[in-house]
């Protein structure tokens, strides 16, 4: 299999790092994005390189189209052609709708959904020209079933699924597949902030498998979707949530 080049947005986060490592293990050259001014790439890169993962990083605010365009230009200047794009970057700003500010609505929609338009729109054309590409976007179980206090997050994640299906139709004959993954609750620092009694009484009882998911499990699925054997899979939204929501 020819070596491909992958870009993982939000790649320095817990799930993003797991995905980036899985793509490295699959033999791809991997770039991750970081948010300039908020994330410092060098300590992270030094750590993962010591672990045997020779990745590269590029700064971008994925919620801002001009920043994404500059990122694409930087990569092109370096001679980097992205074959695999994983839209993983995301944030939460939870509140019931009556208490949700316009600022927090906009922040989540721009970071979680606009970013998918921004990055995919700028990079998928090269995939089409080369006749091969993979776009995988990270949605969520809450984009399918909803969640109290997450009208912004659920709307954005549901939007990712619609985007995925529509774009998959547009590029199906051009060697580019477009898919989504909808993880359930994962064992990440974000979920670790939930009080243990809430996890035990409200979250875990909803999951038939009785545990949180592992980022590495989601990463393995993403790596498959980006592989040559996954060439017949497009327009799919694959649930991986421990049975919490079946559809």
N, C-alpha and C positions, 0 to 999 in steps of 0.2 A: 504494500500500500504506500503511495507517495506521501511524503511528510507534508502536513497541512499546517497552517498558521491560524491560531485561535486568539480571540479577544474576549475576555470575561469582564463585564462591567461589575463594579462592586466586588472585584476579585480579592480584595484584602479582608473582606468580612469572613465570617465563619463558613457559611455555605459557599461563598465565592471561592474561598481558598480551597475547599474540598473539591469543587468542580475543576479549578485550575490544575490541581495536582492530578486528578483523574485524567485530564486531557494530556498532561505531561506523560503520565504513565502509558497512555495510548500511543505515544510517539510523536505528538504534535509540538510545535514551537508555540509557546503560550505567552501572551501579554495580558496584563491585568490593568484596570483603570484605578486611579485614586483621585480623591477630591482635593485639589490644591488648597492649602491653607488649613485643612482639617485633618488630613492624613499625611504622614511622613513615609514615603515609600522605602527609603533606604534600610531602616531597621528591619522591616518586613522582608524585603528582598534578601538581606543578609541571612536572616533566619532560614527562609525556605531554601536558599542555595546551600546552606550547610546541611540541610536535610536531603540534598541531592536534586533539587528542582531549580533548574537554571532558567528562571522566568525573567521577563522584562516588564516595566511599568510605564504607563503614560498618564499624564494628568488631564482630567476633564471634569467639567460639571455637566453630567448627563442630562440635567433638566433644562439646560440652556442650549439652544440650537447652534448659536455662533460658536460656543465652546466646543461642541461636538464637531462642527465643521473644521475648526482649528486642529482638533485631535486627529481627524481623518487626514488632514494635510500634513501634519507632523509624521504620521505613519507612512504616508506616500513618499515624503521627502527621504525617509530612511529606507525606502525600497521595500516596505512591508505591505504585502497584499493579504488582507484578511479573508480566509476561507471559511472560518467558523466563528460565528458571533453568538455569545451567550449573554442575553439581556437579563442580568441578575440583580442589578442595583435596585434598592428599594428602602423606603423608610416607613415608619408609622407615626401618626399623630392622632391618637384615639380620643374620641369624645362622642357622646350622643349628639345627634344632629342639632338639637336645640342649644347645645353648648359649644358646637364646633365653630371656630372662627373661619372666615373666608381665607385667611392666611394659611391655616392648617389644611383646609381643603385643597387650595392651590398647590401647596408644597408637596402633598402626597400625589396628586394627579400629575404634576410636572415631573417629579422624580420617578414615579413608578410606571406611568403610562406614556407621557410625552417623550421620555427617554427612549422608549422602544421605537417610536417613530423617528426620533432624531438619529440614533445610532444605526438602525436598520436601513433607513432611507438613504443614509450617506454611504453605506458599505455594501449593500446587497447588489448594487449595479456591477461592481467588479466581479462578484461571484457569477452573475449572469453572463458577463463577457467571457469569463474563463470556462463556463459550462459546468461548474461544480460549486456547491456551497451548502452550508448548514446554518440555519438560524433557529436557536432554541431560546425561548423566553420563559422566565420563572413566574408563574401565576401563583395561585394559592387555593387551598381548600375553601377559604372564606370568600373567594371570588365566585365560587359555585353555590355555597350554601348560605352565605351572609354571616355576619357576626355583629353582636350588639356593640355599639360604639365605634363601628368601622365602616360607616357609609362611604367615606373617602377611599379607604384601602380596598374594600370589597368592590367598589365601582371601578377602580383602576385595574384590579386584578381580573375582573370580568372583561374589561375592555381589552386586555392583552389576549384573551382567548378569541374574541371577535377579530382582532387585528391578525392573529395567527392564521385563522381559517381563510380570511379574505386574501391575504398575501400568498398563502399556499396555492390558491387557485391561479393567481397571476403568474407564478413562476414554476408551476408544476412541470411544464415541458422544457424547462431551461436548465435542468440539472441541479436545481436548488430546492431543498426541502425546508419547510417552516413548521415548527412544532412548539408546543408548550408543555410544561410540567407543572402540576398543581400539588405541591407538598402540603402535608398536614403539619402538626406541631412538631418541631424539631428540637433536639437537645443543643441549643445555641445560647450564647450569652443573653440574647433578647428574651428568650423564654425563661432563662434562669432568673430574670428579674421578677417573675411572677411568684408571689408568696407560695411556699410549699403547701400550705393548707388549701390554697385555691387550686393548685395543680392536682392535689390528691382528691379533692371533693368535686371539682367542676370540670377539669380538663381530661384527666386520665380516664374517668368513667365513660367519657364519650368515645374513647378509642378502643375498639374491640381487642386489638392486640395488647392493650394494657400498658403501653410504654410510649415514650417519645421516639420519633424517628431520628436516625443518625444522618448528619450531613453527607457522610460517605456513601450512604445508600442512595440518596438523591443524585449525588455526583456520578455514581456508576450508571444510573439511568441516562443522565445527560450525555455521558461519554458514549454510550451505545447509540443514542439518537444522532450523534455527530459522526458516526462511523460509516464505512462503506456498506456493511450489511444492513444498515437502516435506510437504504436508498428508496425503499418502497413505502416508507412511513412519512406522510406529510399531512398537514392540517389536523394533527392529533393534539388533544389535550389529555395527557396521561396523569391520572390521579395516583398519588403515593402517600396515603394518609393513615395507614394502619387500620383501614376499614371505617374510619370516622364518618365518611360520606361516600356512598357508592352511587355511581351514575354511569 
